[in-house]
Amino acid sequence: MRNPSFPIEIAHRTEVGQLLGELNEFRSFLAAWEVC
């Protein structure tokens, strides 16, 4: 029963991971900008 939702779970996790990565990059960019 769990099989059909498995690919969706993977996609969701990947999407969340990508979002977190982008947020991390944005924070790093903001920190670097504040220092200058």
Jmol script that loads the backbone (N, CA, C; Angstrom):
load data "model"
ATOM      1  N   MET A   1       0.838  -1.202   0.000  1.00  0.00           N
ATOM      2  CA  MET A   1       0.000   0.000   0.000  1.00  0.00           C
ATOM      3  C   MET A   1       0.880   1.263   0.000  1.00  0.00           C
ATOM      4  N   ARG A   2       2.052   1.135   0.575  1.00  0.00           N
ATOM      5  CA  ARG A   2       2.906   2.313   0.725  1.00  0.00           C
ATOM      6  C   ARG A   2       3.631   2.662  -0.580  1.00  0.00           C
ATOM      7  N   ASN A   3       3.691   1.716  -1.510  1.00  0.00           N
ATOM      8  CA  ASN A   3       4.478   1.920  -2.728  1.00  0.00           C
ATOM      9  C   ASN A   3       4.048   3.113  -3.581  1.00  0.00           C
ATOM     10  N   PRO A   4       2.747   3.309  -3.852  1.00  0.00           N
ATOM     11  CA  PRO A   4       2.344   4.403  -4.747  1.00  0.00           C
ATOM     12  C   PRO A   4       2.761   5.784  -4.244  1.00  0.00           C
ATOM     13  N   SER A   5       2.803   5.979  -2.947  1.00  0.00           N
ATOM     14  CA  SER A   5       3.122   7.306  -2.420  1.00  0.00           C
ATOM     15  C   SER A   5       4.631   7.502  -2.282  1.00  0.00           C
ATOM     16  N   PHE A   6       5.389   6.440  -2.504  1.00  0.00           N
ATOM     17  CA  PHE A   6       6.838   6.530  -2.291  1.00  0.00           C
ATOM     18  C   PHE A   6       7.510   7.573  -3.194  1.00  0.00           C
ATOM     19  N   PRO A   7       7.272   7.549  -4.512  1.00  0.00           N
ATOM     20  CA  PRO A   7       7.913   8.549  -5.388  1.00  0.00           C
ATOM     21  C   PRO A   7       7.547   9.976  -5.002  1.00  0.00           C
ATOM     22  N   ILE A   8       6.319  10.170  -4.557  1.00  0.00           N
ATOM     23  CA  ILE A   8       5.886  11.513  -4.163  1.00  0.00           C
ATOM     24  C   ILE A   8       6.661  11.955  -2.921  1.00  0.00           C
ATOM     25  N   GLU A   9       6.869  11.018  -2.013  1.00  0.00           N
ATOM     26  CA  GLU A   9       7.628  11.342  -0.799  1.00  0.00           C
ATOM     27  C   GLU A   9       9.040  11.772  -1.165  1.00  0.00           C
ATOM     28  N   ILE A  10       9.663  11.011  -2.068  1.00  0.00           N
ATOM     29  CA  ILE A  10      11.032  11.327  -2.498  1.00  0.00           C
ATOM     30  C   ILE A  10      11.075  12.711  -3.133  1.00  0.00           C
ATOM     31  N   ALA A  11      10.119  12.985  -4.016  1.00  0.00           N
ATOM     32  CA  ALA A  11      10.086  14.282  -4.697  1.00  0.00           C
ATOM     33  C   ALA A  11       9.903  15.398  -3.677  1.00  0.00           C
ATOM     34  N   HIS A  12       9.040  15.162  -2.696  1.00  0.00           N
ATOM     35  CA  HIS A  12       8.776  16.187  -1.686  1.00  0.00           C
ATOM     36  C   HIS A  12      10.044  16.461  -0.883  1.00  0.00           C
ATOM     37  N   ARG A  13      10.733  15.397  -0.508  1.00  0.00           N
ATOM     38  CA  ARG A  13      11.960  15.568   0.273  1.00  0.00           C
ATOM     39  C   ARG A  13      13.004  16.321  -0.543  1.00  0.00           C
ATOM     40  N   THR A  14      13.109  15.980  -1.831  1.00  0.00           N
ATOM     41  CA  THR A  14      14.085  16.655  -2.690  1.00  0.00           C
ATOM     42  C   THR A  14      13.744  18.130  -2.801  1.00  0.00           C
ATOM     43  N   GLU A  15      12.450  18.423  -2.943  1.00  0.00           N
ATOM     44  CA  GLU A  15      12.017  19.817  -3.075  1.00  0.00           C
ATOM     45  C   GLU A  15      12.360  20.587  -1.806  1.00  0.00           C
ATOM     46  N   VAL A  16      12.079  19.982  -0.657  1.00  0.00           N
ATOM     47  CA  VAL A  16      12.366  20.648   0.620  1.00  0.00           C
ATOM     48  C   VAL A  16      13.866  20.869   0.765  1.00  0.00           C
ATOM     49  N   GLY A  17      14.647  19.857   0.380  1.00  0.00           N
ATOM     50  CA  GLY A  17      16.104  19.988   0.462  1.00  0.00           C
ATOM     51  C   GLY A  17      16.609  21.123  -0.411  1.00  0.00           C
ATOM     52  N   GLN A  18      16.034  21.234  -1.612  1.00  0.00           N
ATOM     53  CA  GLN A  18      16.442  22.301  -2.527  1.00  0.00           C
ATOM     54  C   GLN A  18      16.089  23.661  -1.934  1.00  0.00           C
ATOM     55  N   LEU A  19      14.898  23.736  -1.340  1.00  0.00           N
ATOM     56  CA  LEU A  19      14.457  24.995  -0.724  1.00  0.00           C
ATOM     57  C   LEU A  19      15.413  25.389   0.402  1.00  0.00           C
ATOM     58  N   LEU A  20      15.774  24.409   1.232  1.00  0.00           N
ATOM     59  CA  LEU A  20      16.677  24.697   2.343  1.00  0.00           C
ATOM     60  C   LEU A  20      18.029  25.152   1.817  1.00  0.00           C
ATOM     61  N   GLY A  21      18.495  24.516   0.744  1.00  0.00           N
ATOM     62  CA  GLY A  21      19.778  24.901   0.150  1.00  0.00           C
ATOM     63  C   GLY A  21      19.745  26.331  -0.350  1.00  0.00           C
ATOM     64  N   GLU A  22      18.654  26.690  -1.011  1.00  0.00           N
ATOM     65  CA  GLU A  22      18.530  28.053  -1.532  1.00  0.00           C
ATOM     66  C   GLU A  22      18.480  29.055  -0.384  1.00  0.00           C
ATOM     67  N   LEU A  23      17.765  28.700   0.678  1.00  0.00           N
ATOM     68  CA  LEU A  23      17.668  29.581   1.839  1.00  0.00           C
ATOM     69  C   LEU A  23      19.052  29.779   2.460  1.00  0.00           C
ATOM     70  N   ASN A  24      19.823  28.690   2.527  1.00  0.00           N
ATOM     71  CA  ASN A  24      21.175  28.761   3.072  1.00  0.00           C
ATOM     72  C   ASN A  24      22.039  29.694   2.234  1.00  0.00           C
ATOM     73  N   GLU A  25      21.948  29.552   0.901  1.00  0.00           N
ATOM     74  CA  GLU A  25      22.722  30.409   0.003  1.00  0.00           C
ATOM     75  C   GLU A  25      22.333  31.867   0.207  1.00  0.00           C
ATOM     76  N   PHE A  26      21.029  32.111   0.335  1.00  0.00           N
ATOM     77  CA  PHE A  26      20.528  33.471   0.505  1.00  0.00           C
ATOM     78  C   PHE A  26      21.066  34.085   1.797  1.00  0.00           C
ATOM     79  N   ARG A  27      21.083  33.284   2.865  1.00  0.00           N
ATOM     80  CA  ARG A  27      21.577  33.783   4.154  1.00  0.00           C
ATOM     81  C   ARG A  27      23.064  34.096   4.061  1.00  0.00           C
ATOM     82  N   SER A  28      23.809  33.225   3.368  1.00  0.00           N
ATOM     83  CA  SER A  28      25.242  33.467   3.202  1.00  0.00           C
ATOM     84  C   SER A  28      25.466  34.755   2.421  1.00  0.00           C
ATOM     85  N   PHE A  29      24.648  34.956   1.380  1.00  0.00           N
ATOM     86  CA  PHE A  29      24.754  36.158   0.553  1.00  0.00           C
ATOM     87  C   PHE A  29      24.466  37.404   1.390  1.00  0.00           C
ATOM     88  N   LEU A  30      23.426  37.325   2.215  1.00  0.00           N
ATOM     89  CA  LEU A  30      23.068  38.464   3.070  1.00  0.00           C
ATOM     90  C   LEU A  30      24.196  38.762   4.055  1.00  0.00           C
ATOM     91  N   ALA A  31      24.764  37.721   4.644  1.00  0.00           N
ATOM     92  CA  ALA A  31      25.842  37.912   5.613  1.00  0.00           C
ATOM     93  C   ALA A  31      27.041  38.573   4.939  1.00  0.00           C
ATOM     94  N   ALA A  32      27.405  38.102   3.759  1.00  0.00           N
ATOM     95  CA  ALA A  32      28.543  38.672   3.033  1.00  0.00           C
ATOM     96  C   ALA A  32      28.262  40.125   2.669  1.00  0.00           C
ATOM     97  N   TRP A  33      27.018  40.418   2.309  1.00  0.00           N
ATOM     98  CA  TRP A  33      26.650  41.783   1.904  1.00  0.00           C
ATOM     99  C   TRP A  33      26.716  42.731   3.101  1.00  0.00           C
ATOM    100  N   GLU A  34      26.318  42.231   4.276  1.00  0.00           N
ATOM    101  CA  GLU A  34      26.334  43.076   5.473  1.00  0.00           C
ATOM    102  C   GLU A  34      27.769  43.411   5.879  1.00  0.00           C
ATOM    103  N   VAL A  35      28.678  42.469   5.661  1.00  0.00           N
ATOM    104  CA  VAL A  35      30.076  42.679   6.057  1.00  0.00           C
ATOM    105  C   VAL A  35      30.697  43.792   5.220  1.00  0.00           C
ATOM    106  N   CYS A  36      30.395  43.844   3.949  1.00  0.00           N
ATOM    107  CA  CYS A  36      30.997  44.827   3.041  1.00  0.00           C
ATOM    108  C   CYS A  36      30.562  46.250   3.389  1.00  0.00           C
TER     109      CYS A  36
END
end "model"
wireframe off; spacefill off
backbone 0.3
color backbone group
